[in-house]
Amino acid sequence: MDGHDGFLYSQVAERLEEMIENGVLRTGDKLPSVRTLSEEQGISMSTAFKAYGELEMKGLVEARPKSGYYVRFTPQELPRVPAADRQFLPPKDIRVDEMIREVYRNLTAEGIIRLSVAAPALEHLPEAKLNKSMVEALREDGNSCISYDDIQGNSRLRQQLARLAFNWGGSPAPDEVITTQGCMEALSLCLHALTRPGDTVAIEAPGYFGVSMVLHSHGLKALEVPVHPETGIDLDYLEDALKRVSVAACLFVSNFNNPTGACIPDEGKERLVRMLARRDIPLIEDDIYGELYFGKNRPLACKHFDEKGLVLYCSSFSKMLAPGYRVGWCIPGRFHEQVLKEKLAHTVTSATPTHAAIARFLDAGRFGLHMRRLRKALHTQCLRYSQAISGFFPENVRITRPQGGYTLWLELPQEVNAYVLYRQAIRHNISIAPGQMFSSDGRFSNYIRLSYGAPYSEEIENSLLVLGQLVKEVFD
């Protein structure tokens, strides 16, 4: 298949998908035959067939023997989106829940279906090309990467990260970038630089439990800001809360929040940055999922709107390329020296071999193609998982409709306790993330997070069927 053919079939598939999403084509509608589509669109029969194959992979159309292609599923058939909780709660001390340790204790156990892990399946990662980049990095370095690297980070990597910032609307110099051992270290260093024990930090609810654990380790309090399942943090709530509470910093996922998949619209990001700038409050922006968008354009980062250097941008390659390499970074703006000082005190330098290998991978131009393939795979998996949940779970279950990232957030009937459901599911070798993990006080007890990082398969389908049956058993 040449590039022109590939472009054409994807273009045709996208137009048909938009018609399905907009309700122009509905479930059961017959689509033009391959020959008719070929003639009407001025494309080859092979290209028309590939366009239908693309939609078939996403579960949107189906081929019926001797009859042709039909619309199989439309987004309008998905359950409603979960509701947002806007109740004001005062800041509170963070506690680390034993539940988190229990859920993640069996991460590497054989035979477990890991619907609880928001990460790419290994088959989606370019293992051979990463290995090649590692060999090249070791061969190129005079000391085979066994010596300490620069405190600020590998210079070649920082140059590539400065270029990558163009995607989210940034234009930092390489000297503005500090590399870290993953995104969690970047967040932790930024918190160390900005806060003192007893301070209050605004975070998301529901939000990634790792953030709560980091706040707890720093002796910090959390002001939890509600997250709308589609548009992200409730900015009106935050603005009102800032009038009542003294906040040392905010820490938010700007694009594709974990667990909801919510993305703050670009105009919302601008409002957030302006709101905090008026009060001189720093924003630690976790943009680890920003490159995992399903649409045509990458959403901007809050950092794009930063004029005062108050946004500390953090990310990593753990969700995109190589979780085990632990390659993260931050662009801390006016707090550069403070963050660099914290890195020197806590880690000194980043790991030389893996950071050099990722620099080589980026420099060779391998990242763009990999990300296009990964985004396409995740979008397909998101649709297939959502369709299965819609079919297997009770009708009153609500489900988010993320436009990127790895996770689906399910609101189950009030009678269902997510932690009890986890204990039942693990007996079937299915691991899920109970909703109680995503707040500091065990709220969201009838919610669960499911990851669609693994390719849809018969094994995944069976696990979703079992989960649906376990939820239904609550009412039997």
Order of alpha helices (4+ residues) and beta strands (2+ residues): alpha-alpha-alpha-beta-beta-beta-alpha-beta-alpha-alpha-beta-alpha-beta-alpha-beta-beta-alpha-beta-alpha-beta-beta-beta-alpha-alpha-alpha-beta-beta-alpha-beta-beta-beta-alpha
